[in-house]
Amino acid sequence: MTDPMFVTIGSIFIDDLVFPDGRTQMAVLGGGGTHAAAGMRVWGERGGMFACIGRDLPQDIRVRLARAFDLRGLVELDLPQARAWQIFEWDGTRTEVFRMKVMEPFVHDPQAEDGTHAYDGARAVHVLRDAANFHAWRRRFPAATMLWEPDQPYMAAHNRAEFIDTIRHAEIVSPNLLDARLLYSAPDAPAATLVQQMLNDGARLVVLRLGEEGSLIGQRTSAGDTLLRVPAVPVPEVVDVTGAGNCYCGAFLVGWVRTGDLRQAAAYGAVSASFTVEHIGVLDNAVVDTAERDRRLRWTLDRVEARPEGA
């Protein structure tokens, strides 16, 4: 078995979806780590997963995970599988309500010192955790390119100083717009202002995810700051936006490590996210047509817009 070059550290959930019109979809494969690995898979990478699963994870989901990803990093707990309501509003906001009494291990484990060493040669790692966990995984993978996607509960104003310290240790940091506004206590701040603030605070590469508005990428180099506006890829029908941001992050990491080109990396992310929103739950790579993937990639690259600093 070939060891994976890309690894994600996150969660595997079972989601029960409630849409604004009252429709429900039960027992859907979810979890931020799973969505990120699916984003990698769109570009041909069989990512490794550090995550926990419960004793009653359905067999069909086990089979599906094994078909798509390297699972040597999974830790099976003697607990019921993590499960959550995902409740959507008409404005696109989502409320997550955990359904199990014991959720903590699924959210924060495994720890960096646990688990397989089969991934030790990974070139890049996606970390969906808080700052303390990120630092621990940074020590575990000192030579890897690391994308830190701070988990949503962490992004609060009282964590700002720790966040600023942590982004200096990540090659890439990727919050979404709402979480960045919460962290900086700036509810109306434009996206470009937040990206510039993170660069000023020591980030090297910022990927600010804007939902249906796409993303704004900022990079600081010795030659100055670069800002790129990347549109969301239009699709015939948006079905489920759960995990689109995680999927974007996994794909961006693949694009960045493969090419070192901001435009390419951002387009990889946008394309993977576009397929995700067309399907309920974690994207099944079997439904991704490579010709359509490449068409969407060309569409996105043609529309990436360079923006002057502060625009």
C-alpha positions as CSV (number, residue, x, y, z in Angstrom):
1,M,0.0,0.0,0.0
2,T,1.4,3.4,-1.0
3,D,1.6,5.8,1.9
4,P,-0.5,9.0,1.3
5,M,1.2,12.3,0.5
6,F,-1.7,14.3,1.8
7,V,-3.3,13.9,5.3
8,T,-6.3,15.4,7.0
9,I,-6.9,15.7,10.8
10,G,-10.5,16.2,11.6
11,S,-13.8,14.4,12.3
12,I,-16.1,11.8,10.8
13,F,-19.7,12.5,11.7
14,I,-23.1,11.1,10.7
15,D,-25.2,14.2,9.8
16,D,-29.0,14.4,9.9
17,L,-29.9,17.4,7.7
18,V,-32.9,19.7,8.1
19,F,-33.4,22.1,5.2
20,P,-35.3,25.4,5.4
21,D,-38.3,24.1,3.6
22,G,-38.7,21.2,6.1
23,R,-37.1,18.5,4.1
24,T,-34.8,16.1,6.0
25,Q,-32.1,13.8,5.0
26,M,-31.0,11.3,7.6
27,A,-27.8,9.3,8.2
28,V,-25.6,11.2,5.8
29,L,-21.8,10.8,5.9
30,G,-20.2,14.0,7.1
31,G,-17.5,15.5,9.2
32,G,-14.9,18.2,8.4
33,G,-12.1,15.7,8.0
34,T,-14.1,13.6,5.6
35,H,-15.1,16.6,3.5
36,A,-11.5,17.8,3.3
37,A,-10.3,14.3,2.2
38,A,-13.0,14.3,-0.5
39,G,-11.7,17.6,-1.8
40,M,-8.3,16.0,-2.2
41,R,-9.8,13.0,-3.9
42,V,-11.3,15.1,-6.7
43,W,-7.7,15.7,-7.8
44,G,-6.7,12.1,-7.6
45,E,-5.2,12.0,-4.1
46,R,-6.1,9.2,-1.8
47,G,-5.7,11.1,1.4
48,G,-4.9,9.7,4.8
49,M,-7.3,10.4,7.7
50,F,-6.6,10.9,11.4
51,A,-10.1,10.7,13.0
52,C,-12.1,8.7,15.4
53,I,-15.1,6.4,14.6
54,G,-17.7,4.8,16.9
55,R,-18.4,1.1,17.3
56,D,-21.7,1.4,15.4
57,L,-20.5,3.2,12.3
58,P,-22.7,1.7,9.6
59,Q,-21.0,-0.9,7.5
60,D,-21.9,0.7,4.2
61,I,-20.2,3.9,5.3
62,R,-17.1,2.0,6.4
63,V,-17.0,0.4,2.9
64,R,-17.4,3.8,1.3
65,L,-14.6,5.4,3.4
66,A,-12.3,2.5,2.6
67,R,-12.9,2.8,-1.1
68,A,-12.0,6.5,-1.2
69,F,-9.4,7.1,1.5
70,D,-6.5,5.6,3.4
71,L,-7.9,4.7,6.8
72,R,-4.9,3.6,8.8
73,G,-5.1,6.8,10.9
74,L,-8.6,6.0,12.2
75,V,-9.1,5.1,15.9
76,E,-12.2,3.1,16.8
77,L,-13.8,4.1,20.1
78,D,-16.0,2.0,22.3
79,L,-18.7,4.7,22.0
80,P,-21.7,5.3,19.8
81,Q,-20.8,7.0,16.5
82,A,-20.8,10.8,16.6
83,R,-24.0,12.2,15.1
84,A,-25.4,15.7,14.8
85,W,-28.4,17.7,13.4
86,Q,-27.4,20.2,10.7
87,I,-30.1,22.8,10.6
88,F,-30.1,25.2,7.7
89,E,-31.8,28.6,7.4
90,W,-32.9,30.4,4.2
91,D,-30.0,32.8,4.5
92,G,-27.5,30.0,4.4
93,T,-26.6,29.9,8.1
94,R,-26.3,26.5,9.7
95,T,-26.8,25.3,13.3
96,E,-25.1,22.1,14.4
97,V,-26.6,20.3,17.3
98,F,-24.8,17.2,18.6
99,R,-27.1,14.2,19.2
100,M,-24.8,12.0,21.3
101,K,-24.0,12.4,25.0
102,V,-20.3,11.8,24.4
103,M,-18.8,13.9,21.6
104,E,-15.5,15.2,23.0
105,P,-13.3,12.4,21.7
106,F,-14.7,12.6,18.2
107,V,-14.1,16.4,18.1
108,H,-10.5,16.5,19.6
109,D,-9.0,13.0,19.1
110,P,-6.8,11.4,18.1
111,Q,-4.0,13.3,19.7
112,A,-0.8,14.0,17.8
113,E,1.2,11.4,19.6
114,D,-1.4,8.7,18.8
115,G,-1.9,6.4,15.9
116,T,-0.1,5.2,12.8
117,H,3.3,6.2,11.6
118,A,2.3,5.3,8.1
119,Y,1.7,9.0,7.4
120,D,5.0,10.3,8.7
121,G,6.3,11.0,5.2
122,A,3.3,13.1,4.2
123,R,4.1,16.2,2.2
124,A,1.1,18.2,3.4
125,V,-1.4,18.1,6.3
126,H,-4.8,19.7,6.7
127,V,-5.6,20.4,10.4
128,L,-9.2,21.2,11.5
129,R,-8.6,21.8,15.2
130,D,-8.0,24.6,17.7
131,A,-4.6,26.2,18.2
132,A,-3.3,23.9,20.9
133,N,-4.0,20.9,18.7
134,F,-2.5,22.6,15.7
135,H,0.8,23.2,17.5
136,A,0.9,19.5,18.6
137,W,0.4,18.3,15.0
138,R,3.0,20.9,13.8
139,R,5.5,19.1,16.0
140,R,4.5,15.7,14.6
141,F,4.9,16.9,11.0
142,P,7.7,19.5,11.2
143,A,8.6,19.3,7.5
144,A,5.1,19.1,6.0
145,T,3.2,22.0,4.5
146,M,0.3,22.6,6.9
147,L,-3.0,24.3,6.3
148,W,-4.8,25.3,9.5
149,E,-8.5,25.5,9.3
150,P,-9.5,26.7,12.8
151,D,-12.6,24.9,14.0
152,Q,-15.6,27.1,14.4
153,P,-16.0,27.1,18.2
154,Y,-12.4,28.3,18.5
155,M,-12.9,31.5,16.5
156,A,-13.9,33.9,19.3
157,A,-12.4,37.2,20.2
158,H,-10.9,35.9,23.5
159,N,-8.7,33.6,21.4
160,R,-7.3,36.4,19.2
161,A,-3.8,36.6,20.7
162,E,-3.4,32.8,20.6
163,F,-4.7,32.8,17.0
164,I,-2.2,35.4,16.0
165,D,0.7,33.5,17.5
166,T,-0.5,30.3,15.8
167,I,-0.8,31.6,12.2
168,R,2.9,32.3,12.2
169,H,3.5,28.6,12.4
170,A,1.2,27.6,9.6
171,E,2.1,27.8,5.9
172,I,-1.6,28.4,5.2
173,V,-4.5,29.6,7.4
174,S,-8.1,29.3,6.2
175,P,-11.0,30.6,8.3
176,N,-14.3,31.6,6.7
177,L,-15.6,35.2,6.7
178,L,-18.0,34.9,9.6
179,D,-15.5,33.3,11.9
180,A,-12.8,35.8,11.0
181,R,-15.2,38.7,11.8
182,L,-16.0,37.1,15.1
183,L,-12.3,36.6,16.0
184,Y,-11.5,40.2,15.2
185,S,-14.7,41.6,16.7
186,A,-15.4,43.3,13.4
187,P,-18.9,42.2,12.3
188,D,-19.0,44.4,9.2
189,A,-15.4,44.2,8.1
190,P,-14.8,43.7,4.4
191,A,-13.1,40.5,3.4
192,A,-10.0,42.3,2.1
193,T,-9.6,44.2,5.4
194,L,-9.6,40.9,7.3
195,V,-7.1,39.2,4.9
196,Q,-4.8,42.2,5.3
197,Q,-5.1,42.1,9.1
198,M,-4.1,38.5,9.2
199,L,-1.1,39.2,6.9
200,N,-0.1,42.0,9.2
201,D,-0.4,39.7,12.1
202,G,2.1,37.3,10.7
203,A,0.2,35.0,8.3
204,R,2.1,33.9,5.2
205,L,-0.8,32.8,3.1
206,V,-4.5,33.5,4.0
207,V,-7.4,31.7,2.3
208,L,-10.5,33.5,3.4
209,R,-13.6,31.5,2.4
210,L,-16.7,33.6,1.4
211,G,-19.3,31.0,0.7
212,E,-21.3,31.7,-2.5
213,E,-19.0,34.8,-3.1
214,G,-16.0,32.5,-3.6
215,S,-12.8,33.2,-1.7
216,L,-10.1,35.9,-1.2
217,I,-6.5,34.8,-1.1
218,G,-3.7,36.9,0.4
219,Q,0.0,36.2,0.4
220,R,2.9,38.1,1.9
221,T,6.3,37.8,0.2
222,S,9.5,39.9,0.2
223,A,8.1,41.6,-2.9
224,G,4.9,42.7,-1.1
225,D,1.4,41.5,-0.7
226,T,-0.7,39.7,-3.3
227,L,-4.5,39.5,-3.2
228,L,-6.6,37.3,-5.5
229,R,-10.4,37.2,-5.7
230,V,-11.6,33.8,-6.8
231,P,-15.3,33.3,-7.8
232,A,-17.4,30.4,-6.7
233,V,-18.1,28.1,-9.7
234,P,-21.7,28.2,-10.8
235,V,-23.6,25.0,-10.7
236,P,-27.1,24.0,-12.0
237,E,-28.4,23.4,-8.5
238,V,-27.1,23.9,-5.0
239,V,-28.3,20.9,-3.0
240,D,-26.3,20.9,0.2
241,V,-23.5,23.4,1.3
242,T,-22.4,21.3,4.3
243,G,-18.6,20.8,4.1
244,A,-18.0,22.9,1.1
245,G,-15.4,25.0,2.9
246,N,-13.6,21.9,4.3
247,C,-13.6,20.4,0.8
248,Y,-12.2,23.6,-0.6
249,C,-9.3,23.5,2.0
250,G,-8.3,19.9,1.1
251,A,-8.3,20.7,-2.6
252,F,-6.4,24.0,-2.1
253,L,-3.7,22.2,-0.2
254,V,-3.3,19.7,-3.1
255,G,-3.1,22.5,-5.7
256,W,-0.6,24.5,-3.6
257,V,1.8,21.7,-3.0
258,R,1.6,20.4,-6.5
259,T,2.0,23.7,-8.3
260,G,3.1,26.4,-5.9
261,D,0.8,28.7,-7.8
262,L,-1.9,30.7,-5.9
263,R,-4.3,30.8,-8.9
264,Q,-4.1,27.1,-9.5
265,A,-4.5,26.2,-5.8
266,A,-7.5,28.5,-5.4
267,A,-9.1,27.1,-8.6
268,Y,-8.6,23.5,-7.3
269,G,-10.4,24.5,-4.1
270,A,-13.3,26.3,-5.9
271,V,-13.8,23.3,-8.3
272,S,-13.9,20.7,-5.5
273,A,-16.4,22.8,-3.5
274,S,-18.6,23.2,-6.6
275,F,-19.1,19.5,-6.9
276,T,-19.7,19.2,-3.1
277,V,-22.6,21.6,-3.1
278,E,-24.4,19.6,-5.9
279,H,-24.7,16.5,-3.6
280,I,-26.0,15.7,-0.2
281,G,-23.2,14.8,2.3
282,V,-19.6,14.0,1.5
283,L,-18.8,14.0,-2.2
284,D,-18.5,10.6,-3.7
285,N,-15.6,10.9,-6.2
286,A,-17.2,8.3,-8.4
287,V,-19.7,10.9,-9.6
288,V,-17.1,13.5,-10.6
289,D,-16.5,13.5,-14.3
290,T,-12.9,14.5,-15.0
291,A,-13.7,16.3,-18.2
292,E,-16.3,18.5,-16.3
293,R,-13.8,19.0,-13.5
294,D,-11.2,20.3,-16.0
295,R,-13.7,22.5,-17.7
296,R,-14.6,24.1,-14.3
297,L,-10.9,24.5,-13.6
298,R,-10.4,26.4,-16.8
299,W,-13.5,28.5,-16.1
300,T,-12.2,29.5,-12.7
301,L,-8.7,30.3,-13.9
302,D,-10.1,32.6,-16.5
303,R,-11.9,34.6,-13.8
304,V,-9.4,34.9,-11.0
305,E,-9.0,38.6,-10.4
306,A,-5.9,40.2,-9.0
307,R,-6.8,42.9,-6.5
308,P,-4.6,45.7,-5.3
309,E,-3.6,45.7,-1.6
310,G,-6.5,46.8,0.5
311,A,-9.1,46.6,-2.3
